[in-house]
Amino acid sequence: MSEYIIYHNPRCRKSRETLALLQEKGIEPVVRLYLEDVPKVDELEKIAVMLGMKPIEFTRRGETVFKELGLSKETSDEELLACMAAHPILMERPIVVKDLKKAVIGRPPENVLKIL
């Protein structure tokens, strides 16, 4: 049986919709409230590999803190990951992980169907 983890922000509509979609499919994922239970840099590195993305690709560039920290597309992967660990609001949401092997961003929520 597969294990799913959702990096979830209950205040985010897309995150709520993604969780609901998983539950409609009979999946009860481990819900990780990442703003409270903040992922460390090494965990974020693993998420990047599972997503098949560079850190900038799952960084919320519209967040005020992104600009306040002077981040940009040219910022190194290491610095972006450290900033996400220090300011988890920078992490795109929701991210759904399957069996610690594959991951997808639930934007739109239907993206999660790719890893079910």
C-alpha positions as a Markdown table, in Angstrom:
| # | Residue | x | y | z |
|---|---|---|---|---|
| 1 | Met | 0.0 | 0.0 | 0.0 |
| 2 | Ser | 1.3 | 3.4 | -0.9 |
| 3 | Glu | 1.9 | 6.2 | 1.6 |
| 4 | Tyr | 1.1 | 9.8 | 0.7 |
| 5 | Ile | 2.2 | 13.0 | 2.4 |
| 6 | Ile | 0.7 | 16.4 | 1.7 |
| 7 | Tyr | 2.6 | 19.5 | 2.6 |
| 8 | His | -0.6 | 21.4 | 3.4 |
| 9 | Asn | -1.7 | 24.9 | 4.3 |
| 10 | Pro | -5.3 | 24.8 | 5.4 |
| 11 | Arg | -5.7 | 28.5 | 4.6 |
| 12 | Cys | -4.9 | 27.9 | 0.9 |
| 13 | Arg | -7.9 | 27.0 | -1.3 |
| 14 | Lys | -5.7 | 24.9 | -3.7 |
| 15 | Ser | -4.3 | 23.0 | -0.8 |
| 16 | Arg | -7.7 | 22.2 | 0.6 |
| 17 | Glu | -9.0 | 21.2 | -2.9 |
| 18 | Thr | -6.0 | 18.9 | -3.3 |
| 19 | Leu | -6.5 | 17.2 | 0.0 |
| 20 | Ala | -10.2 | 16.8 | -0.8 |
| 21 | Leu | -9.4 | 15.2 | -4.1 |
| 22 | Leu | -7.0 | 12.7 | -2.5 |
| 23 | Gln | -9.7 | 11.8 | 0.0 |
| 24 | Glu | -12.3 | 11.4 | -2.7 |
| 25 | Lys | -9.9 | 8.8 | -4.3 |
| 26 | Gly | -9.8 | 6.9 | -1.0 |
| 27 | Ile | -6.4 | 8.2 | 0.1 |
| 28 | Glu | -5.9 | 9.5 | 3.6 |
| 29 | Pro | -2.5 | 11.2 | 3.3 |
| 30 | Val | -0.2 | 12.2 | 6.2 |
| 31 | Val | -1.0 | 15.9 | 6.5 |
| 32 | Arg | 2.1 | 17.9 | 7.1 |
| 33 | Leu | 1.3 | 21.4 | 8.2 |
| 34 | Tyr | 4.6 | 22.7 | 6.8 |
| 35 | Leu | 4.2 | 26.3 | 8.2 |
| 36 | Glu | 4.3 | 24.8 | 11.7 |
| 37 | Asp | 6.4 | 21.6 | 11.1 |
| 38 | Val | 8.9 | 23.2 | 8.9 |
| 39 | Pro | 11.0 | 21.0 | 6.5 |
| 40 | Lys | 14.8 | 21.2 | 6.9 |
| 41 | Val | 17.1 | 21.9 | 4.0 |
| 42 | Asp | 17.9 | 18.2 | 3.4 |
| 43 | Glu | 14.2 | 17.4 | 3.3 |
| 44 | Leu | 13.7 | 20.2 | 0.8 |
| 45 | Glu | 16.6 | 18.9 | -1.3 |
| 46 | Lys | 14.8 | 15.5 | -1.5 |
| 47 | Ile | 11.5 | 17.1 | -2.4 |
| 48 | Ala | 13.3 | 18.9 | -5.3 |
| 49 | Val | 14.6 | 15.6 | -6.5 |
| 50 | Met | 11.2 | 13.9 | -6.2 |
| 51 | Leu | 9.6 | 16.8 | -8.1 |
| 52 | Gly | 12.3 | 16.8 | -10.7 |
| 53 | Met | 12.6 | 20.6 | -10.2 |
| 54 | Lys | 15.1 | 23.2 | -9.3 |
| 55 | Pro | 14.3 | 25.0 | -6.0 |
| 56 | Ile | 13.3 | 28.2 | -7.8 |
| 57 | Glu | 10.6 | 26.2 | -9.6 |
| 58 | Phe | 8.7 | 25.5 | -6.4 |
| 59 | Thr | 9.5 | 28.8 | -4.7 |
| 60 | Arg | 6.6 | 31.3 | -4.3 |
| 61 | Arg | 8.2 | 34.3 | -6.0 |
| 62 | Gly | 5.2 | 36.5 | -5.3 |
| 63 | Glu | 5.6 | 36.4 | -1.6 |
| 64 | Thr | 6.7 | 39.6 | 0.1 |
| 65 | Val | 9.5 | 37.8 | 1.9 |
| 66 | Phe | 11.0 | 36.7 | -1.5 |
| 67 | Lys | 11.5 | 40.4 | -2.4 |
| 68 | Glu | 12.5 | 41.4 | 1.1 |
| 69 | Leu | 15.3 | 38.8 | 1.1 |
| 70 | Gly | 16.5 | 40.0 | -2.3 |
| 71 | Leu | 15.9 | 36.6 | -3.9 |
| 72 | Ser | 15.8 | 36.1 | -7.7 |
| 73 | Lys | 16.0 | 33.5 | -10.4 |
| 74 | Glu | 19.8 | 33.9 | -10.1 |
| 75 | Thr | 19.8 | 32.9 | -6.4 |
| 76 | Ser | 21.7 | 29.7 | -5.8 |
| 77 | Asp | 19.8 | 26.5 | -5.1 |
| 78 | Glu | 21.5 | 26.2 | -1.7 |
| 79 | Glu | 20.4 | 29.7 | -0.7 |
| 80 | Leu | 16.8 | 29.2 | -1.9 |
| 81 | Leu | 16.5 | 26.0 | 0.1 |
| 82 | Ala | 18.0 | 27.7 | 3.2 |
| 83 | Cys | 15.5 | 30.5 | 2.8 |
| 84 | Met | 12.6 | 28.1 | 2.3 |
| 85 | Ala | 13.6 | 26.3 | 5.5 |
| 86 | Ala | 13.8 | 29.7 | 7.3 |
| 87 | His | 10.6 | 31.0 | 5.7 |
| 88 | Pro | 8.4 | 28.1 | 4.8 |
| 89 | Ile | 5.8 | 30.5 | 3.3 |
| 90 | Leu | 8.2 | 30.5 | 0.3 |
| 91 | Met | 7.5 | 26.9 | -0.5 |
| 92 | Glu | 4.9 | 26.3 | -3.2 |
| 93 | Arg | 1.8 | 24.5 | -2.0 |
| 94 | Pro | 0.5 | 21.9 | -1.8 |
| 95 | Ile | 3.1 | 19.3 | -2.5 |
| 96 | Val | 2.0 | 15.7 | -2.5 |
| 97 | Val | 4.7 | 13.0 | -2.0 |
| 98 | Lys | 4.1 | 9.3 | -2.8 |
| 99 | Asp | 6.2 | 6.7 | -1.1 |
| 100 | Leu | 9.1 | 9.1 | -0.7 |
| 101 | Lys | 9.9 | 8.6 | -4.3 |
| 102 | Lys | 7.7 | 10.8 | -6.4 |
| 103 | Ala | 6.1 | 14.2 | -5.8 |
| 104 | Val | 3.9 | 16.7 | -7.5 |
| 105 | Ile | 2.6 | 20.2 | -6.9 |
| 106 | Gly | -1.2 | 20.3 | -6.6 |
| 107 | Arg | -1.7 | 23.3 | -8.8 |
| 108 | Pro | -4.1 | 22.6 | -10.2 |
| 109 | Pro | -5.3 | 20.0 | -7.7 |
| 110 | Glu | -5.7 | 17.5 | -10.6 |
| 111 | Asn | -1.9 | 17.3 | -10.9 |
| 112 | Val | -1.9 | 14.8 | -8.1 |
| 113 | Leu | -3.7 | 12.3 | -10.3 |
| 114 | Lys | -0.4 | 11.8 | -12.1 |
| 115 | Ile | 1.1 | 10.0 | -9.1 |
| 116 | Leu | -1.8 | 8.0 | -7.8 |
